[in-house]
Amino acid sequence: MNPEDLIKLSKEKLIDKLQEFNLQEEQVMASMVMIRTEILARLEEEKIDGCLVGEYSVTKAKRVSFKTSLEEAQELGAIKQAVDINTLRKLHNKGIKVPGTSITIYLSVRRISQDEAEK
């Protein structure tokens, strides 16, 4: 959409365009979720956490999040002035159950340099 064209449109047409693009965005986002899910499933099937695909590094990443209350963190000795995420992460990595922990698995795709591709 050309910015000069926007000036010519009525508010109603602008709203129509906005809704049209919102729908397109939702469809694109849904497609991206399906594609990421399929790539993750293939990595799982191959029992690998990552690989090179053309000029991209594809990695199954894992993020640990803590929704631990101040009281719970204090019981675990994971308090500074706030919840000590580093201490909670160390406890979690040692296999200690930390209340409020969630794990997010997501796909990381990044373009790699020619030097990295040749390794």
MIDOSE-1310 file (N, C-alpha, C; in nm, 2 decimals, decimal comma, always signed):
residues 119
mnpe	+0,08/-0,12/+0,00/+0,00/+0,00/+0,00/+0,09/+0,12/+0,00; +0,06/+0,21/-0,09/+0,14/+0,33/-0,11/+0,09/+0,44/-0,01; +0,18/+0,51/+0,06/+0,14/+0,61/+0,16/+0,05/+0,72/+0,10; +0,08/+0,76/-0,03/+0,00/+0,86/-0,10/-0,14/+0,82/-0,12
dlik	-0,16/+0,69/-0,14/-0,30/+0,64/-0,16/-0,38/+0,64/-0,03; -0,31/+0,63/+0,08/-0,38/+0,64/+0,21/-0,45/+0,77/+0,23; -0,39/+0,88/+0,19/-0,45/+1,01/+0,21/-0,58/+1,03/+0,14; -0,59/+0,96/+0,03/-0,71/+0,97/-0,06/-0,83/+0,88/+0,00
lske	-0,80/+0,79/+0,09/-0,91/+0,70/+0,13/-0,99/+0,77/+0,25; -1,12/+0,73/+0,25/-1,21/+0,78/+0,36/-1,17/+0,70/+0,48; -1,22/+0,74/+0,60/-1,20/+0,66/+0,72/-1,26/+0,52/+0,71; -1,37/+0,51/+0,65/-1,44/+0,38/+0,63/-1,35/+0,29/+0,55
klid	-1,29/+0,34/+0,44/-1,20/+0,26/+0,36/-1,07/+0,22/+0,43; -1,02/+0,32/+0,51/-0,90/+0,29/+0,59/-0,93/+0,18/+0,69; -1,05/+0,18/+0,75/-1,09/+0,08/+0,85/-1,10/-0,06/+0,77; -1,16/-0,05/+0,65/-1,17/-0,18/+0,57/-1,04/-0,23/+0,54
klqe	-0,94/-0,15/+0,50/-0,81/-0,19/+0,47/-0,74/-0,25/+0,59; -0,76/-0,18/+0,71/-0,70/-0,22/+0,83/-0,75/-0,36/+0,87; -0,88/-0,38/+0,86/-0,94/-0,51/+0,89/-0,89/-0,62/+0,79; -0,87/-0,58/+0,66/-0,82/-0,67/+0,56/-0,68/-0,72/+0,59
fnlq	-0,60/-0,62/+0,63/-0,46/-0,65/+0,67/-0,45/-0,73/+0,80; -0,54/-0,70/+0,89/-0,54/-0,78/+1,02/-0,57/-0,93/+0,99; -0,67/-0,95/+0,90/-0,70/-1,09/+0,86/-0,58/-1,16/+0,80; -0,52/-1,08/+0,70/-0,40/-1,14/+0,64/-0,29/-1,17/+0,74
eeqv	-0,27/-1,08/+0,84/-0,17/-1,10/+0,94/-0,20/-1,23/+1,02; -0,33/-1,24/+1,06/-0,37/-1,36/+1,13/-0,35/-1,49/+1,06; -0,38/-1,49/+0,93/-0,35/-1,60/+0,84/-0,20/-1,63/+0,83; -0,12/-1,53/+0,81/+0,02/-1,55/+0,80/+0,08/-1,60/+0,93
masm	+0,03/-1,55/+1,04/+0,08/-1,59/+1,17/+0,04/-1,74/+1,20; -0,08/-1,78/+1,16/-0,13/-1,91/+1,18/-0,04/-2,01/+1,09; -0,01/-1,97/+0,97/+0,08/-2,05/+0,88/+0,22/-2,06/+0,94; +0,27/-1,95/+1,00/+0,40/-1,96/+1,06/+0,40/-2,05/+1,18
vmir	+0,30/-2,05/+1,26/+0,29/-2,15/+1,37/+0,29/-2,29/+1,32; +0,21/-2,32/+1,22/+0,21/-2,45/+1,16/+0,34/-2,50/+1,11; +0,41/-2,41/+1,04/+0,54/-2,44/+0,98/+0,64/-2,46/+1,09; +0,65/-2,38/+1,20/+0,74/-2,40/+1,31/+0,71/-2,53/+1,38
teil	+0,58/-2,56/+1,40/+0,54/-2,69/+1,46/+0,59/-2,81/+1,38; +0,58/-2,80/+1,25/+0,63/-2,91/+1,16/+0,78/-2,92/+1,17; +0,85/-2,81/+1,16/+1,00/-2,82/+1,17/+1,04/-2,88/+1,31; +0,98/-2,83/+1,42/+1,01/-2,89/+1,55/+0,98/-3,04/+1,55
arle	+0,87/-3,08/+1,49/+0,83/-3,22/+1,49/+0,94/-3,30/+1,41; +0,99/-3,25/+1,30/+1,09/-3,31/+1,23/+1,22/-3,32/+1,30; +1,26/-3,22/+1,38/+1,38/-3,23/+1,46/+1,36/-3,33/+1,57; +1,24/-3,34/+1,63/+1,21/-3,44/+1,73/+1,22/-3,58/+1,67
eeki	+1,16/-3,60/+1,55/+1,16/-3,72/+1,48/+1,31/-3,77/+1,45; +1,39/-3,68/+1,41/+1,53/-3,71/+1,38/+1,62/-3,71/+1,51; +1,55/-3,68/+1,62/+1,62/-3,68/+1,75/+1,74/-3,59/+1,76; +1,73/-3,47/+1,70/+1,83/-3,37/+1,70/+1,78/-3,24/+1,75
dgcl	+1,87/-3,16/+1,80/+1,82/-3,03/+1,85/+1,85/-2,91/+1,75; +1,92/-2,95/+1,64/+1,94/-2,84/+1,54/+2,02/-2,90/+1,42; +2,02/-2,82/+1,32/+2,09/-2,86/+1,20/+2,11/-2,73/+1,11; +2,18/-2,75/+1,00/+2,20/-2,65/+0,90/+2,10/-2,68/+0,79
vgey	+2,03/-2,58/+0,74/+1,94/-2,60/+0,62/+1,97/-2,48/+0,53; +2,05/-2,51/+0,42/+2,09/-2,41/+0,33/+2,18/-2,31/+0,41; +2,15/-2,19/+0,41/+2,22/-2,09/+0,48/+2,17/-2,05/+0,61; +2,08/-2,14/+0,67/+2,02/-2,11/+0,80/+2,06/-2,22/+0,90
svtk	+2,08/-2,17/+1,02/+2,10/-2,26/+1,14/+1,96/-2,27/+1,20; +1,91/-2,39/+1,22/+1,78/-2,42/+1,27/+1,81/-2,49/+1,41; +1,76/-2,43/+1,52/+1,78/-2,49/+1,65/+1,66/-2,49/+1,73; +1,64/-2,61/+1,80/+1,52/-2,62/+1,89/+1,58/-2,55/+2,02
akrv	+1,52/-2,44/+2,05/+1,57/-2,37/+2,17/+1,48/-2,39/+2,29; +1,53/-2,37/+2,41/+1,45/-2,40/+2,53/+1,47/-2,28/+2,62; +1,36/-2,23/+2,67/+1,37/-2,12/+2,76/+1,30/-2,16/+2,89; +1,36/-2,14/+3,00/+1,30/-2,17/+3,13/+1,25/-2,04/+3,19
sfkt	+1,12/-2,04/+3,23/+1,07/-1,92/+3,30/+1,02/-1,95/+3,44; +1,04/-1,86/+3,53/+1,00/-1,88/+3,67/+0,90/-1,78/+3,71; +0,78/-1,83/+3,76/+0,68/-1,74/+3,82/+0,67/-1,77/+3,97; +0,79/-1,77/+4,03/+0,81/-1,81/+4,17/+0,78/-1,69/+4,25
slee	+0,70/-1,71/+4,36/+0,67/-1,60/+4,45/+0,79/-1,56/+4,53; +0,79/-1,44/+4,59/+0,90/-1,40/+4,67/+0,92/-1,49/+4,79; +0,81/-1,54/+4,85/+0,81/-1,63/+4,96/+0,88/-1,76/+4,92; +0,83/-1,82/+4,81/+0,89/-1,95/+4,76/+1,04/-1,93/+4,73
aqel	+1,07/-1,82/+4,67/+1,22/-1,80/+4,64/+1,30/-1,79/+4,76; +1,24/-1,73/+4,86/+1,31/-1,71/+4,99/+1,33/-1,84/+5,06; +1,24/-1,93/+5,05/+1,25/-2,07/+5,11/+1,37/-2,14/+5,04; +1,39/-2,11/+4,91/+1,49/-2,18/+4,83/+1,63/-2,11/+4,84
gaik	+1,63/-2,00/+4,91/+1,75/-1,92/+4,92/+1,79/-1,85/+4,80; +1,69/-1,81/+4,72/+1,71/-1,75/+4,59/+1,66/-1,60/+4,59; +1,70/-1,53/+4,69/+1,66/-1,39/+4,71/+1,77/-1,30/+4,71; +1,76/-1,19/+4,63/+1,85/-1,08/+4,64/+1,76/-0,97/+4,70
qavd	+1,74/-0,86/+4,62/+1,64/-0,77/+4,65/+1,51/-0,81/+4,58; +1,52/-0,90/+4,49/+1,41/-0,95/+4,41/+1,44/-1,10/+4,39; +1,35/-1,17/+4,32/+1,38/-1,31/+4,30/+1,51/-1,33/+4,22; +1,59/-1,41/+4,26/+1,72/-1,44/+4,20/+1,71/-1,54/+4,09
intl	+1,69/-1,50/+3,97/+1,66/-1,59/+3,86/+1,78/-1,68/+3,84; +1,90/-1,63/+3,85/+2,02/-1,72/+3,83/+2,03/-1,83/+3,93; +1,99/-1,80/+4,06/+1,99/-1,91/+4,16/+1,88/-2,01/+4,13; +1,76/-1,96/+4,09/+1,65/-2,05/+4,05/+1,69/-2,14/+3,93
rklh	+1,76/-2,08/+3,83/+1,80/-2,15/+3,71/+1,90/-2,26/+3,75; +1,99/-2,23/+3,84/+2,09/-2,33/+3,89/+2,02/-2,44/+3,97; +1,92/-2,41/+4,05/+1,85/-2,51/+4,12/+1,77/-2,60/+4,03; +1,70/-2,53/+3,93/+1,63/-2,61/+3,83/+1,72/-2,70/+3,75
nkgi	+1,84/-2,65/+3,71/+1,93/-2,74/+3,64/+1,98/-2,85/+3,72; +1,98/-2,84/+3,85/+2,02/-2,95/+3,94/+1,91/-3,05/+3,96; +1,79/-3,02/+3,91/+1,68/-3,11/+3,92/+1,59/-3,08/+4,04; +1,62/-2,96/+4,11/+1,53/-2,93/+4,22/+1,40/-2,86/+4,17
kvpg	+1,29/-2,91/+4,22/+1,16/-2,85/+4,17/+1,14/-2,71/+4,22; +1,12/-2,62/+4,13/+1,10/-2,48/+4,16/+0,96/-2,44/+4,13; +0,88/-2,40/+4,23/+0,74/-2,37/+4,20/+0,73/-2,25/+4,10; +0,63/-2,26/+4,02/+0,61/-2,16/+3,92/+0,70/-2,16/+3,80
tsit	+0,76/-2,28/+3,77/+0,85/-2,29/+3,66/+0,78/-2,34/+3,54; +0,81/-2,28/+3,43/+0,75/-2,32/+3,30/+0,86/-2,33/+3,20; +0,85/-2,42/+3,10/+0,95/-2,43/+3,00/+0,89/-2,40/+2,86; +0,95/-2,32/+2,79/+0,90/-2,28/+2,66/+1,00/-2,34/+2,55
iyls	+0,95/-2,41/+2,46/+1,04/-2,47/+2,35/+0,99/-2,39/+2,22; +1,09/-2,33/+2,16/+1,06/-2,26/+2,04/+1,17/-2,28/+1,93; +1,14/-2,24/+1,81/+1,23/-2,26/+1,70/+1,31/-2,14/+1,68; +1,44/-2,15/+1,66/+1,53/-2,04/+1,63/+1,59/-2,06/+1,49
vrri	+1,56/-1,97/+1,40/+1,62/-1,98/+1,27/+1,69/-1,85/+1,24; +1,82/-1,86/+1,21/+1,90/-1,74/+1,18/+1,99/-1,77/+1,06; +2,01/-1,66/+0,99/+2,10/-1,67/+0,87/+2,24/-1,69/+0,92; +2,32/-1,78/+0,86/+2,45/-1,80/+0,90/+2,55/-1,74/+0,80
sqde	+2,67/-1,70/+0,84/+2,76/-1,65/+0,75/+2,82/-1,76/+0,66; +2,89/-1,73/+0,56/+2,95/-1,83/+0,47/+3,06/-1,90/+0,55; +3,13/-1,84/+0,64/+3,24/-1,90/+0,72/+3,17/-2,01/+0,81; +3,06/-1,98/+0,87/+2,99/-2,08/+0,96/+2,94/-2,20/+0,88
aek	+2,90/-2,17/+0,75/+2,84/-2,28/+0,67/+2,95/-2,37/+0,63; +3,07/-2,33/+0,62/+3,18/-2,41/+0,57/+3,24/-2,49/+0,68; +3,21/-2,47/+0,80/+3,26/-2,55/+0,92/+3,21/-2,69/+0,92
